[in-house]
Amino acid sequence: MDISLQPEKKVYFSSDNHLGAPNSEESKIKEAKFIQWLDLIKQDAEAIFLLGDLFDFWHEYKTVVPKGFVRTLGKLAEITDSGIPVYFFVGNHDLWMNGYFEEELNIPVFHNPQEFNIGGKDFFIGHGDGLGPGDKGYKRMKKIFTNPISQWFFRWLHPDIGVRLAQKLSTENKLISGDDDAVFLGEENEWLVQYCKRKLNEEHRDHFVFGHRHLPMQIKLPTNSLYTNLGDWCNHFTFAVFDGEQMQLKHFKTKNT
């Protein structure tokens, strides 16, 4: 998919808000800050990429979606209605999406990494979970979560029970929450970096952009490629911006932070 950058326009990338966690009160603070950011960037955004785990849990029943997050959903609808495209990549916390974003918000949803050409540069973009070597425990768990039979049984739970159970697992199971995964492992042990290097052996990309790690970082790769991990909106409040030339990681600051 090609995205042309108009003069003075930029492309923004964000990931891992985990709205709903760790509790309603703190989640609302994160949400308010995220909406301030959206209001700021819509002034010069050519496109916005949200790379997953926007919610700490999201599951679409046929006629029910989780309660809450109305301000975020409304702001995203406002942005797409204004003509700014938003692209969403599901994460390991919100992979159970099945049409709501497309139908209600006009936001395409991707379940796998995608290739984009942005301003003449080749981007490889995804959430990042389950890629590269290692992470075997989570990979086995993801197979269960994405299994049609498992999803069929989950849908038969009353939403009040299903959502409460999933939220408990999301916060307490380290394989899902990723609480043990926010420390830099060294370039040789960063599994997403190793994944990018393997992809470069197949074909050149100028940029690899992922979330999931909750750790903002940029690492130069062979053949003048760049790996960017976006960090999160839980502790770092970081995002990336591409202006056609540079890909920069930035920290969103308000008057109080």
QUIZI-V321889 format. One line per field, one symbol per residue. burial: 1 if it has 16 or more other ideal C-beta (glycine too) atoms within 10 Angstrom, else 0. A space follows every 50 residues. Layout:
burial = ???
This chain:
burial = 00101000111111111111100000100110110011001000111111 11111111111000110010011011101100011111111111111000 10001010110010010110101111111111001001001100000000 00000000000110011001100011110000000000011111111011 00001111111111111010100011111111110111111101001010 0100000
